[in-house]
Amino acid sequence: MNIATVSDVKKPESCQSCGFTIKDGRQLRCGFDYFQIPAPERRTPKLTSFQVVAPDHACPRWSGTGASVLKALIEPVPVKTAETVYYLPGHGGLISTGLGQALLDRGYDVTGRETVGEFKSLGFQTQVQTVASDLREYFWRENARVIANSFGAYLFLHAQALIGEPYIGKVVLLSPIVGEFANDDETRPMNFIPPYAEKLLELASTGKFPAPLNCEIHTGSEDWQSCANSKAFGAMVGIKVHVVEGAGHMLPKEYVSNLLNQWG
């Protein structure tokens, strides 16, 4: 991974203070062209498709506010309430297809992390730290929205545990992986073991998991990876679990579509 060194002295109109700059680890990337496209028409590309810029570079397009959904803005920008959704797809999933596309079609802007490419190579702990940093720096507000699917939900929950403080935005977890909670299900055992599979159980069982303030779980009744464990986890930490009868790990498209339409 290429690391750009950030100068301690900020130039007043340089990339490191520009509202169109996208933070990618310690690198800065220019998102000006992307954020000129109306939100419903955007097709979220990979972060690596944005040009890396030097922190002290300056250009005529500099803005103190910009429109970057990844930037914590000092001055308010007139945008729709909760326009942006922070999306964590399942392992190998993309934020620009499937559920991500459905969110774009509804007028949301979509950003997030994909467990592919460079992010996948970071390792689980660094992935969790990155998600925690995203939430803390850019999405820590009551009207923020987070949606996570499968392993993406596992990353979110571990990031929540790392932060140690209940997340204040609105969260929907679809078919979440939570580790081993209901290990007495002999007919459908949990034979997929994620990293640090017992950590969430340890925190939940001791009352130390900081459950998000506004969170709900949706899981299929036939989902051996998620259903029994999610129900047990939800009961322990106080998160409401909706069970979709007859559904597997991939929830029905119509169900998810209705859920997004009613997401208020």
N, C-alpha and C positions, 0 to 999 in steps of 0.2 A: 504494500500500500504506500503510495506517495504521500508524504506529509509536508505540508507547507508551513513554514515558520511565520507566525504572526508577530509583527512589530509591536513593541510596547507603546509606541507613540502613534496615535491615530491621526491620520490626515482628515480634515473636516469633510471633504467630499471624495472619499476613497471607497473602494469596494467593501472594506470591512465595516463601513457605517451606512452602506446603501440598503434601501428597503427591498431591492430586487435580488439581493444576494441570498443564495441558499447555502446553509451550513451543512457540510458533509464531513463529519468528524472534525479534523483540524483544517480541512481544505475549505475553500470558498468557491462557489460556482455561480455563474451569472444566469438568472432565470428571467431576464427582461422579456425576451421574445415569447416565452411560454405564457407569462402572465398578461400578455396583450390579447390573448385568445379568450373569448367569453367562457365562463366556467362550464356551461352545459356542452360546449363543443370541444373541451380539452380531452385529450387522450394521454394520460399520465405516462411519460417515458421513464426510463431508468435514470437515476441520478448521474450516472457516468456519461449520459448524453449531453449534459450541460457543461459548457466550457469552464475549465478551472481558471480562476483569476487570482492575481496577486493582491494581497490585502491593501497595499498602498497604491494600487492602480486607480486611475480616475478617468471618467469619460463623460460626455455630455448627457448621457441618459441617467446619471446619478439622481436618486430621490431619497429624501429622508424618511419617507413612509413606504413608497412603492406599493406593491400588491401581493407580495410573497406570502403564501400561507404558512411558510416555514419560519418566518421572521417574527420575533416579538417586537411589536411596533410601539414606539414611544407616543406617537400621536395617533388618535383614532382615525380609522379609514371608513368611509360610508359603504359598508358591505352588508349583505343579508345576515341576519342573526344565525349563528351556527352554520355558516355557509360551508365550512370545511369539515370533512370527516377524516379522522386518522384511522387508517385501515391496515390491519395486520392479517393477511391471508394465510391459508394453511401452508404446510411445508411444500415448497416448490411452486406455490401459487403466485400470480401476478396481481398488482393493484390496478392494472388497466383493463382487465378482462373479468368476465363473470360478474361477481358482486360489485366490483369496482366500476364496471361499465353501467350496472344498474343504478348506482349512486350518481354517476355522471349524468345519466339520462333524467334524473330527478332534479338536476340543477345544482347538486353539491359539487364542491371542489374536493378532490381526493388526493391525499398524500399518505405515506406510510412506509413500511419496511417489508421487503420481500426476502424470503429465505432462499435466495438464489445468488449466484455470482459472488461478488465481493462481500456482501453482508453474510452470506452463508459461511464463508471461509473464516469469519471472525471467531467462531467458537461460541458455545452457548452463553457463557458468562458475559462475554463482551457484547453479544447480541442483546442480552437483558439490560446491560448497562446503557446501551445505545437507546433502547426503547424508553427506559426510565428517564434518560436525558431529554428525549423528544417531548415526553409528557410534561416534564417539569419546566422546560424552557419555552415551549410553544403552545401547549394545550392545557395549561392548568387554569381553567376557568369554568364556571358553572354551565355555560352554554356550549362548551366544547362537546364534540361527539366522537366516540371511539367505537369501532366495530371490529371484532376479531373472530376469526374462524379457526377451529381445530387447533393446530400447533401454534398459530398466531395468538390464540387466546391463552395458551400456556406461557408464551413469552410475556403477554400483558400481565398475567397474574404474578409471575415471578418479578416483573418490573415493579408491580405494586408492592410486593413484599420488600423489595430492595429500597424503595422510597420510604416505606415505613409509615406512611400517612395516607388515610383514605382518599382516593381520587374523587374530585368534586364534580367532574363532568358526567355526561350521560353515556353509559356503556351497554352494549349488546354483545354477548358472547354466543356464537353459534357452534354447536357440536364441540364444546371445548374439551381439550385434553387437560386433565387436572392431576394426573398421577394416579396412584393406587389408593382408593378409599374403600370401595366395596369389594373386598377380596374374598367374600364368601359366596360369590356367584360361580358355582362349579360348572354350570352349563355354558357360560360365556365369560371365561376368565380374561383378565387383562394381560394379554401376552405381548403387547407393545409397551416397552418400558422407555419412557423419555428420560432425558438427563435430569438428575436430582429429583427423581420420582417421589421421594418421601418428604421433601421439604415442605410442600404446601400442607400435607397432612400433619406434620409436626407443628406447624404454626397454627393451623385451624384447631387442632385438638387441645392446644394450650391457650386458646383465645387470643393469640398474638398476631393473627392475620388481619391486616388493615383493610377490611372489605370496602370496596367503592361505595359511595353514598347513594348512587343511582345506577344500579346494575341489574340486568336480568339475563338469564341463561335460557337458551332454546336448544333442545336435544331430542333426537328421535328415540322412540321406545325400543327399536331394534338395533340401536347403535352400541355395539359391544365395547367400543373405545371410550364412549363418553357417558352414556345414560346413567348407569348405576353409580358411577363415581361422581358425576356431576350432581346427582340428587343428594348423595351423602355430603359432598362438599358444601352445597348450597344450604343444607339444613344446619351444618355446623357453623357457618359464617353469616347466615342470615340473608342470602341472596335467593331471590325467587327463581324457581326452575320451572319452565314450561316444557312439558313432554308432548311431542308430536307423535300420536299413535300411528304405528305401522311404518314410520320413517326410519331410515338408516342414518349413516354418518353424513350423507349429503341430503340435507333437508329439501323437501319439494320446492321447486322454483316458485310456485304459486303462493306457498306459505311465506317464503322469504319476501316475495314481492309485496304481499299484504302487510307484512311487518314493517317494511321500509315506508310504505304509504302512510302508515299510522304512527310513524316514529316522530312524536312531538316533543 
